Amino acid sequence: MPLHIAYGDPSALRARCEIATVRTTRPEETAYEPGAIIPAGQWRPMTKVDVKAVSAPRRPLDSTLVEIVRPTYQVGLLLEDLTGPLGDPDAVYLGQALAKPGMTTTTDNYEDGRLIGLHLDNWDKLQYTDKHTGRRRLCLNLGPGTRYIIFGTIDAQAVCRAVHPNDHADRFPHTQDYRDYVASGRPIRIIRTRLAPGEGYVAPTEYLLHDGSTEAQDRPSAAAFWLGQWPRGILPSLT
């Protein structure tokens, strides 16, 4: 299933989202891993057609749905305890990550420090047939700056089928599949959503190409992350 965003007011979604395409990095862009996927060109406002294309169906699988939310965090509450009331006793707190201002993408390879670009997570290590059933990630922007979350509009199963037409069912969809897909000249549209401090998202980051961004921001942004199986609407929506 492609990118599906849950929203109630299309104007609210358009007010915080922009759309662009991607490219692979050039050899001289040494801050990135070779072949990493990054946004290409100018971001533009979403049109009504763009919004319709990412609209969730009436009965979406919660595990594949993106929601833009305001987590119910209160100062003094331990971050580890934030997901306690959300209905998944097995939810896992993953910790925090700090992004400097002005970063096109934010995630680096901890082994060598190079940026990995837009990517898939792989906490659940799911094979192709189960890739759409993974846990979703909850993110809370702790500030002090604004940040973005970027999502690709084509899902991991579709990319895996395209890159490995003969044996995709036996594979584990991976970031490299997306890199090969883009390197072969096939386009991917991406959408970035603005998140002010105190705002966040719930999303299938093991199923959709994604990364954070602080592009054009002048302050750093820390974010906290959790993994869990949460139903749609468990947190107040911002759209």
C-alpha positions as CSV (number, residue, x, y, z in Angstrom):
1,M,0.0,0.0,0.0
2,P,1.4,3.5,-0.8
3,L,1.6,6.4,1.6
4,H,-1.7,6.9,3.3
5,I,-2.1,9.9,5.7
6,A,-5.1,10.1,8.1
7,Y,-6.5,13.6,8.2
8,G,-9.8,15.4,8.9
9,D,-9.2,18.7,7.3
10,P,-7.4,18.8,3.9
11,S,-6.5,22.5,4.3
12,A,-4.7,21.7,7.6
13,L,-2.7,19.0,5.9
14,R,-1.8,21.2,3.0
15,A,-0.7,24.0,5.4
16,R,2.0,21.9,6.9
17,C,3.1,19.7,3.9
18,E,5.2,20.1,0.8
19,I,6.1,17.7,-2.0
20,A,9.2,17.0,-4.1
21,T,11.1,14.2,-5.8
22,V,14.3,12.4,-5.0
23,R,17.7,11.6,-6.5
24,T,20.7,9.6,-5.5
25,T,23.8,11.4,-4.2
26,R,26.8,12.3,-6.3
27,P,30.3,11.0,-5.6
28,E,31.4,14.4,-4.3
29,E,28.7,14.5,-1.7
30,T,30.9,12.6,0.7
31,A,28.9,13.4,3.8
32,Y,26.5,10.7,2.6
33,E,26.8,7.0,1.9
34,P,27.3,6.2,-1.8
35,G,24.0,6.0,-3.6
36,A,22.0,7.5,-0.7
37,I,18.6,8.9,-1.6
38,I,17.9,12.6,-0.8
39,P,15.3,15.2,-1.8
40,A,15.9,16.7,-5.3
41,G,15.1,20.2,-6.4
42,Q,12.5,22.6,-5.0
43,W,9.8,21.7,-2.5
44,R,6.3,22.9,-3.7
45,P,2.9,23.2,-2.0
46,M,0.6,20.2,-2.2
47,T,-2.3,20.5,-4.6
48,K,-5.8,19.0,-4.0
49,V,-4.7,16.2,-6.3
50,D,-1.7,15.5,-4.2
51,V,-3.8,15.4,-1.1
52,K,-6.3,13.0,-2.7
53,A,-3.4,10.7,-3.7
54,V,-2.3,10.2,-0.1
55,S,-5.8,10.1,1.5
56,A,-6.3,7.0,3.6
57,P,-9.0,4.6,2.4
58,R,-12.1,4.1,4.6
59,R,-10.8,1.0,6.2
60,P,-7.0,1.2,6.2
61,L,-4.7,-1.1,7.9
62,D,-3.6,0.8,11.0
63,S,-0.1,-0.7,10.6
64,T,0.4,1.2,7.3
65,L,-1.1,4.5,8.2
66,V,0.7,7.9,8.9
67,E,-0.9,10.2,11.5
68,I,0.3,13.7,12.4
69,V,-0.3,14.0,16.1
70,R,0.2,15.9,19.3
71,P,1.5,13.4,21.8
72,T,0.1,13.9,25.3
73,Y,3.4,14.8,27.0
74,Q,3.6,16.7,30.2
75,V,6.8,18.2,31.6
76,G,8.1,16.0,34.3
77,L,6.7,12.8,32.8
78,L,9.4,10.2,32.1
79,L,9.6,9.7,28.3
80,E,9.7,6.0,28.9
81,D,6.2,6.2,30.3
82,L,4.6,8.3,27.6
83,T,3.1,5.4,25.7
84,G,1.7,3.6,28.8
85,P,-1.9,4.8,28.2
86,L,-1.9,4.1,24.4
87,G,-2.9,0.5,24.6
88,D,0.3,-1.5,23.8
89,P,2.0,-2.8,26.9
90,D,4.9,-4.0,24.8
91,A,5.7,-0.6,23.3
92,V,9.4,0.2,23.3
93,Y,11.1,3.5,24.0
94,L,14.0,3.8,21.5
95,G,15.6,7.0,22.9
96,Q,16.4,10.4,21.5
97,A,18.2,11.9,18.6
98,L,19.5,15.4,18.2
99,A,19.6,17.0,14.8
100,K,21.6,20.1,14.0
101,P,19.9,22.9,12.2
102,G,20.1,23.1,8.4
103,M,20.2,19.3,7.7
104,T,18.6,18.1,4.5
105,T,18.3,14.6,6.2
106,T,19.2,13.8,9.7
107,T,20.0,10.1,10.2
108,D,23.6,8.9,10.1
109,N,25.4,5.6,10.2
110,Y,26.6,5.2,13.7
111,E,29.6,3.2,12.5
112,D,31.2,5.8,10.3
113,G,29.1,9.0,10.8
114,R,28.0,9.3,7.2
115,L,24.4,10.2,6.5
116,I,22.3,7.4,5.1
117,G,19.6,9.5,3.5
118,L,16.0,8.4,3.1
119,H,15.7,4.9,4.3
120,L,13.7,2.0,5.8
121,D,13.9,1.0,9.5
122,N,14.4,-2.7,10.2
123,W,13.6,-3.2,13.9
124,D,11.1,-6.0,13.2
125,K,13.2,-7.7,10.4
126,L,10.1,-8.7,8.4
127,Q,10.0,-10.6,5.2
128,Y,8.3,-9.3,2.1
129,T,4.9,-11.0,2.8
130,D,4.7,-9.5,6.3
131,K,6.4,-6.1,5.8
132,H,3.1,-4.2,6.0
133,T,2.4,-5.7,9.5
134,G,5.3,-4.1,11.5
135,R,5.1,-1.8,14.4
136,R,4.6,1.9,13.9
137,R,7.0,4.5,15.2
138,L,5.8,7.4,17.4
139,C,8.0,10.5,17.3
140,L,7.8,13.6,19.5
141,N,9.7,16.7,18.6
142,L,11.2,17.9,21.8
143,G,12.6,21.1,20.3
144,P,13.8,23.7,20.7
145,G,13.5,24.0,16.9
146,T,11.0,22.9,14.3
147,R,11.8,19.8,12.2
148,Y,10.3,17.9,9.3
149,I,9.5,14.3,8.7
150,I,9.8,13.2,5.0
151,F,7.9,10.1,3.6
152,G,8.1,8.5,0.3
153,T,4.8,7.8,-1.4
154,I,5.7,4.2,-2.6
155,D,5.8,1.4,-0.1
156,A,8.5,-1.2,0.5
157,Q,6.6,-4.1,-0.9
158,A,6.0,-2.3,-4.3
159,V,9.6,-1.3,-4.6
160,C,10.8,-4.8,-3.7
161,R,8.6,-6.3,-6.4
162,A,9.9,-3.8,-9.0
163,V,13.6,-4.4,-8.2
164,H,13.3,-8.2,-7.7
165,P,10.5,-9.3,-9.9
166,N,11.4,-13.0,-9.9
167,D,12.1,-13.6,-6.2
168,H,10.6,-10.7,-4.2
169,A,8.5,-13.0,-2.0
170,D,11.6,-14.6,-0.5
171,R,13.3,-11.3,0.3
172,F,13.5,-8.8,3.2
173,P,12.7,-5.3,1.8
174,H,15.7,-3.0,2.4
175,T,16.9,0.5,1.9
176,Q,19.1,-0.8,-0.9
177,D,16.0,-1.8,-2.8
178,Y,14.9,1.9,-2.9
179,R,18.5,3.0,-3.9
180,D,18.5,0.6,-6.8
181,Y,15.0,1.7,-7.7
182,V,15.9,5.3,-7.9
183,A,19.3,4.6,-9.5
184,S,17.5,2.8,-12.3
185,G,15.7,6.0,-13.2
186,R,12.3,5.3,-11.6
187,P,10.8,8.3,-9.8
188,I,9.6,8.6,-6.2
189,R,7.6,11.5,-4.9
190,I,8.2,12.5,-1.3
191,I,6.2,14.6,1.2
192,R,7.6,16.5,4.1
193,T,5.5,17.6,7.0
194,R,6.4,20.4,9.4
195,L,6.5,19.5,13.1
196,A,6.8,22.2,15.7
197,P,8.0,21.4,19.3
198,G,5.4,19.3,21.0
199,E,4.2,17.8,17.7
200,G,4.9,14.4,16.2
201,Y,3.8,11.5,14.1
202,V,2.9,7.9,14.2
203,A,4.1,6.1,11.1
204,P,5.2,2.8,9.5
205,T,8.8,3.6,9.2
206,E,9.6,0.0,8.4
207,Y,7.3,0.2,5.4
208,L,7.8,3.7,4.0
209,L,11.0,5.5,2.9
210,H,11.6,8.3,5.4
211,D,13.9,10.5,7.3
212,G,13.9,13.6,9.4
213,S,15.0,17.0,8.2
214,T,15.9,20.4,9.7
215,E,16.4,22.1,6.3
216,A,16.3,25.9,6.5
217,Q,15.8,25.8,10.3
218,D,18.1,27.9,12.5
219,R,17.8,25.9,15.7
220,P,18.5,22.2,16.6
221,S,15.8,19.8,17.2
222,A,15.8,16.8,19.5
223,A,13.2,14.0,18.9
224,A,12.1,11.0,21.1
225,F,11.0,7.8,19.5
226,W,8.9,4.7,20.4
227,L,7.8,1.5,18.6
228,G,4.4,-0.1,19.2
229,Q,1.2,-1.5,17.8
230,W,-1.2,1.5,18.1
231,P,-4.7,1.8,16.7
232,R,-5.6,4.8,14.5
233,G,-6.8,7.8,16.5
234,I,-5.1,6.9,19.8
235,L,-3.5,10.4,19.9
236,P,-5.0,13.8,19.0
237,S,-4.6,14.6,15.3
238,L,-3.2,17.8,14.0
239,T,-4.8,17.5,10.6
